[in-house]
């Protein structure tokens, strides 16, 4: 399953892991995705959204 937010499209970013000896190897930061039941249009759907979208109110959660 892709590590992509269904609303904003955030995906993993990459960079370097830097050791104490200044060795550099590639690493990636994954977005904090949560599976949430949300109201989409007229119905309720389970979507994978990042916590930034949940916190900013772009998702209306359903209990």
C-alpha positions in Angstrom: 0.0 0.0 0.0 1.4 3.4 -0.9 2.4 5.8 1.9 0.3 8.7 0.5 -2.2 10.9 2.2 -5.6 10.6 0.5 -6.4 14.3 0.9 -3.2 16.4 0.6 -1.0 13.8 -1.3 1.9 13.9 1.2 4.3 11.2 0.5 7.7 10.1 2.0 10.5 12.5 1.7 14.2 11.4 1.6 17.5 12.6 2.9 20.6 11.4 4.5 21.2 9.5 7.7 24.4 11.0 9.1 26.6 9.0 11.5 28.9 10.3 14.1 31.8 9.7 11.7 29.9 11.8 9.1 29.1 8.8 6.9 26.0 9.4 4.8 23.4 6.8 3.7 20.0 7.4 2.3 16.9 7.3 4.5 13.3 8.3 4.2 10.7 10.0 6.4 7.2 8.6 6.1 4.2 10.8 6.8 2.2 9.9 9.9 -0.8 8.3 8.2 -3.9 7.2 10.2 -6.9 5.2 9.0 -10.0 7.2 9.7 -13.7 6.9 9.1 -14.5 10.2 7.5 -17.5 11.9 5.8 -16.7 12.2 2.1 -19.5 13.8 0.1 -22.8 12.1 1.0 -21.4 8.9 2.5 -18.8 7.6 5.0 -15.5 6.2 3.8 -12.4 4.8 5.5 -9.5 7.0 4.3 -5.8 7.1 5.1 -4.9 10.7 6.0 -1.9 12.3 7.6 -2.2 13.8 11.1 -1.7 17.3 9.7 -5.0 17.0 7.8 -6.8 15.6 10.8 -5.5 18.3 13.1 -6.3 21.2 10.7 -9.9 20.0 10.3 -9.7 19.0 6.6 -11.4 15.7 7.7 -14.7 15.4 9.5 -14.4 12.2 11.6 -17.4 9.9 12.1 -17.7 7.8 15.2 
